[in-house]
Amino acid sequence: MIIDAHHHLWDPADRPYPWMDDSVAPIRRPFDVDDLRAAVRSTDVARTIVVQAVHDPDETAWLLEQPEPVAGVVGWVNLTAPDVVDQLAALIARPGGDRLAGNRLASNPLVGNRLVGIRHQAQDEPDPDWLARPEVVRGVRAVAAAGLVFDVLVRAREHRAALALLDAVPEGSFVLDHAGKPDIAGGDPGWPGRIDDFAVRPNVACKVSGLFTEAGPEWRREPVDRYARQVIECFGPERSLFGSDWPVSTLATTYDDVVLRTSEALGDLSPDERQAVLGGTAERTYLHGRNLSTRNLVGAPDQT
């Protein structure tokens, strides 16, 4: 069984997605669960984690309503808002446990709505040090207090601020999206050092995702497999997890191809190690062992 730990759903008619310019025109259309089911049909993907794609709480509310194969939602809250605790508590309190039929977490009312994490698209902030701002650190501490994962979406520009955030919130659980977005097409000689900086922090996992689009239109000529293997070498299978980045990945290739080629890149791993990357790490990181609690949120914003 494969868990796709990173994909999106959206309808640009419902809300604006500022990053959807003409360069991504082919995906500037609705993608819903029916499209997702069609995409995964010929693969071994059984469950998925859907990830926010815009800074809009209404998108998160909509994502929390999506049926299977969606098993978890990485949503968005305004981390800098004075009421960030209330925002998180409201999301955690949303109903939806009946949509977890068959999931062994269904009996726990605190995880019934499938909220598993929070993300902010820091790569789109004008300030490269946005993640290190005191008010952002305060918000991420509230995320950690709620028992939620924080997904880190950064490029090289935001690397220093991301490390500062990780060190300021050692109690948090973090997942680095898209292997830190290496510039594969440009060679990116600094990427190995950046990925090592994340890997030495034991509370950080890393998604083997988004590499095909980062490699550019000529990705078949680029060493995408080498980047995937280096992530696993640095983080180990127990902190590496597969994500398709669908439907963004369709700008480069098909869903089937992403699953196939990622699996091929794991060919030298043992069966248990392969299963960790393809599902076990995502299940443990996002779907098991979480302790969502509004009680733990009390007082979190006062920390700086």
VENBEL-V398568 format. One record per residue. N is the residue number from 1. RES is the residue in one letter. NEAR is the number of other ideal C-beta (glycine too) atoms within 12 Angstrom. Layout:
N&RES&NEAR  N&RES&NEAR
This chain:
1&M&20  2&I&36  3&I&42  4&D&44  5&A&50  6&H&47  7&H&50  8&H&47  9&L&40  10&W&37  11&D&26  12&P&25  13&A&13  14&D&19  15&R&23  16&P&18  17&Y&28  18&P&16  19&W&21  20&M&26  21&D&12  22&D&9  23&S&14  24&V&23  25&A&11  26&P&15  27&I&30  28&R&24  29&R&18  30&P&21  31&F&33  32&D&25  33&V&26  34&D&15  35&D&24  36&L&34  37&R&25  38&A&20  39&A&32  40&V&31  41&R&17  42&S&14  43&T&30  44&D&22  45&V&38  46&A&23  47&R&34  48&T&46  49&I&48  50&V&47  51&V&47  52&Q&38  53&A&43  54&V&29  55&H&29  56&D&25  57&P&28  58&D&21  59&E&33  60&T&40  61&A&25  62&W&28  63&L&45  64&L&36  65&E&24  66&Q&35  67&P&23  68&E&23  69&P&35  70&V&41  71&A&42  72&G&47  73&V&45  74&V&48  75&G&47  76&W&40  77&V&39  78&N&26  79&L&40  80&T&25  81&A&21  82&P&15  83&D&19  84&V&36  85&V&32  86&D&22  87&Q&32  88&L&42  89&A&30  90&A&23  91&L&42  92&I&41  93&A&23  94&R&29  95&P&18  96&G&30  97&G&21  98&D&17  99&R&26  100&L&30  101&A&15  102&G&14  103&N&28  104&R&13  105&L&29  106&A&20  107&S&14  108&N&22  109&P&19  110&L&29  111&V&37  112&G&28  113&N&37  114&R&43  115&L&49  116&V&51  117&G&48  118&I&46  119&R&43  120&H&42  121&Q&32  122&A&38  123&Q&28  124&D&21  125&E&25  126&P&10  127&D&16  128&P&21  129&D&22  130&W&32  131&L&40  132&A&27  133&R&24  134&P&22  135&E&24  136&V&36  137&V&34  138&R&29  139&G&40  140&V&48  141&R&33  142&A&44  143&V&47  144&A&36  145&A&34  146&A&43  147&G&33  148&L&50  149&V&44  150&F&47  151&D&46  152&V&48  153&L&40  154&V&43  155&R&32  156&A&25  157&R&24  158&E&33  159&H&32  160&R&22  161&A&29  162&A&43  163&L&29  164&A&26  165&L&40  166&L&34  167&D&23  168&A&28  169&V&36  170&P&17  171&E&22  172&G&33  173&S&36  174&F&42  175&V&46  176&L&50  177&D&47  178&H&42  179&A&51  180&G&46  181&K&38  182&P&40  183&D&24  184&I&33  185&A&23  186&G&17  187&G&17  188&D&28  189&P&12  190&G&19  191&W&31  192&P&23  193&G&19  194&R&32  195&I&38  196&D&22  197&D&27  198&F&36  199&A&30  200&V&18  201&R&29  202&P&16  203&N&26  204&V&40  205&A&46  206&C&49  207&K&48  208&V&53  209&S&45  210&G&41  211&L&45  212&F&40  213&T&34  214&E&35  215&A&34  216&G&23  217&P&16  218&E&16  219&W&25  220&R&17  221&R&11  222&E&26  223&P&22  224&V&35  225&D&26  226&R&22  227&Y&38  228&A&44  229&R&28  230&Q&29  231&V&44  232&I&37  233&E&26  234&C&30  235&F&37  236&G&22  237&P&33  238&E&23  239&R&34  240&S&45  241&L&48  242&F&52  243&G&51  244&S&48  245&D&40  246&W&44  247&P&37  248&V&37  249&S&38  250&T&28  251&L&25  252&A&32  253&T&29  254&T&22  255&Y&34  256&D&23  257&D&23  258&V&41  259&V&37  260&L&24  261&R&29  262&T&45  263&S&28  264&E&18  265&A&31  266&L&32  267&G&18  268&D&17  269&L&26  270&S&13  271&P&15  272&D&15  273&E&24  274&R&27  275&Q&26  276&A&31  277&V&44  278&L&39  279&G&36  280&G&30  281&T&37  282&A&46  283&E&34  284&R&26  285&T&41  286&Y&45  287&L&35  288&H&24  289&G&16  290&R&30  291&N&20  292&L&36  293&S&24  294&T&27  295&R&16  296&N&24  297&L&33  298&V&17  299&G&14  300&A&33  301&P&30  302&D&15  303&Q&22  304&T&16
